[in-house]
Amino acid sequence: MQNLYSKGFEKLYDEMYQVFIDYENEFNFYNSVIKKNKATNVLEIGCGSGHLAKHFIASGIDYYGMDLSSDMINLSRKRNPKGTFIQGNMTDFSLTTKVDATLITGRTTSYLNTNLSVYNMLNAIYNNLNKDGILCFDFIDANRFFAVIKDGKEMIHNANINERNYSRISFMEPDKKNENFMFQWNSKYYETNNSGSKILIEDISTVRAFTKNEWELFLKLSNFKIIEIVDRKSYAFDTYVIVAQKQ
Ligand SMILES: C[S@@+](CC[C@H](N)C(=O)[O-])C[C@H]1O[C@@H](n2cnc3c(N)ncnc32)[C@H](O)[C@@H]1O
């Protein structure tokens, strides 16, 4: 999905995803994790266009947002002029202040295509967390999701916002020619108005789903202890959320 995050298409992402994702609900969930673990500051990796940031900043917590895409960072800054946003790569970053909590939301872990990138990310997060700090992230559950897309599956998602009608037609299938549990996600984005339907962008991506067991081992080998695994309903994919603590 990387095409959708820059060069003007981040605005399409921003419009459509605020229909797909209930960010207030997301905030309530992640905020309860943060409160339970008494974190006073938080880094959100893959902050996108800053919707979750808006809620965190309003809550008064010391919030930092990071994203690979400078166009997404610009949108986040525009939405949240008082926020702190950094352009950076989750697999290799260094903050000036360590944090009590790191969040990775919206299945941004799907872009960790190699095991090396998973270890690098966990290592970077470990080094930027305070003692006993927590990491909370979601991922697409390969076991359940691959059962659905096993023979290829088309999915249509519509978003009506600001008097614009968008639709995304996705075709997803397992990519068995690749290492790990990768899948091909081909999607076409359309805008429909009185004069018909117009294609806006076609996005062809190879992204990753994980099993719970994979994450259990990645975390153990990277010195994190799992506190909680939550089976969480979310749009389009079967998703788990893991909360882990730095050891
Ligand atoms: C699916 S979007 C989720 C955005 C946001 N969390 C949300 O829920 O709307 C994934 C985001 O991760 C960012 N991203 C992808 N690879 C990244 C990386 N290696 N490091 C940091 N951010 C990355 C993308 O630019 C994009 O904004």
Ligand as a Chemical Component Dictionary entry (heavy atoms), coordinates in Angstrom:
data_LIG
# 
_chem_comp.id                   LIG 
_chem_comp.type                 NON-POLYMER 
_chem_comp.pdbx_formal_charge   0 
_chem_comp.three_letter_code    LIG 
# 
loop_
_chem_comp_atom.comp_id 
_chem_comp_atom.atom_id 
_chem_comp_atom.alt_atom_id 
_chem_comp_atom.type_symbol 
_chem_comp_atom.charge 
_chem_comp_atom.model_Cartn_x 
_chem_comp_atom.model_Cartn_y 
_chem_comp_atom.model_Cartn_z 
_chem_comp_atom.pdbx_ordinal 
LIG C1  C1  C 0  -1.832 1.422 7.171  1  
LIG S1  S1  S 1  -1.112 2.992 7.461  2  
LIG C2  C2  C 0  -1.626 3.260 9.134  3  
LIG C3  C3  C 0  -1.613 4.720 9.510  4  
LIG C4  C4  C 0  -2.278 5.045 10.850 5  
LIG N1  N1  N 0  -1.700 4.310 11.941 6  
LIG C5  C5  C 0  -3.765 4.817 10.755 7  
LIG O1  O1  O 0  -4.273 3.924 11.447 8  
LIG O2  O2  O -1 -4.428 5.530 9.980  9  
LIG C6  C6  C 0  0.587  2.605 7.615  10 
LIG C7  C7  C 0  1.490  3.816 7.874  11 
LIG O3  O3  O 0  2.790  3.311 8.183  12 
LIG C8  C8  C 0  3.762  4.093 7.504  13 
LIG N2  N2  N 0  4.956  3.249 7.340  14 
LIG C9  C9  C 0  5.155  2.241 6.434  15 
LIG N3  N3  N 0  6.377  1.715 6.587  16 
LIG C10 C10 C 0  6.962  2.381 7.627  17 
LIG C11 C11 C 0  8.239  2.308 8.262  18 
LIG N4  N4  N 0  9.168  1.445 7.835  19 
LIG N5  N5  N 0  8.512  3.141 9.294  20 
LIG C12 C12 C 0  7.582  4.050 9.717  21 
LIG N6  N6  N 0  6.352  4.179 9.143  22 
LIG C13 C13 C 0  6.047  3.358 8.118  23 
LIG C14 C14 C 0  3.084  4.514 6.218  24 
LIG O4  O4  O 0  3.691  5.653 5.643  25 
LIG C15 C15 C 0  1.653  4.761 6.692  26 
LIG O5  O5  O 0  1.437  6.083 7.108  27 
# 
loop_
_chem_comp_bond.comp_id 
_chem_comp_bond.atom_id_1 
_chem_comp_bond.atom_id_2 
_chem_comp_bond.value_order 
_chem_comp_bond.pdbx_ordinal 
LIG C1  S1  SING 1  
LIG S1  C2  SING 2  
LIG S1  C6  SING 3  
LIG C2  C3  SING 4  
LIG C3  C4  SING 5  
LIG C4  N1  SING 6  
LIG C4  C5  SING 7  
LIG C5  O1  DOUB 8  
LIG C5  O2  SING 9  
LIG C6  C7  SING 10 
LIG C7  O3  SING 11 
LIG C7  C15 SING 12 
LIG O3  C8  SING 13 
LIG C8  N2  SING 14 
LIG C8  C14 SING 15 
LIG N2  C9  SING 16 
LIG N2  C13 SING 17 
LIG C9  N3  DOUB 18 
LIG N3  C10 SING 19 
LIG C10 C11 SING 20 
LIG C10 C13 DOUB 21 
LIG C11 N4  SING 22 
LIG C11 N5  DOUB 23 
LIG N5  C12 SING 24 
LIG C12 N6  DOUB 25 
LIG N6  C13 SING 26 
LIG C14 O4  SING 27 
LIG C14 C15 SING 28 
LIG C15 O5  SING 29 
# 
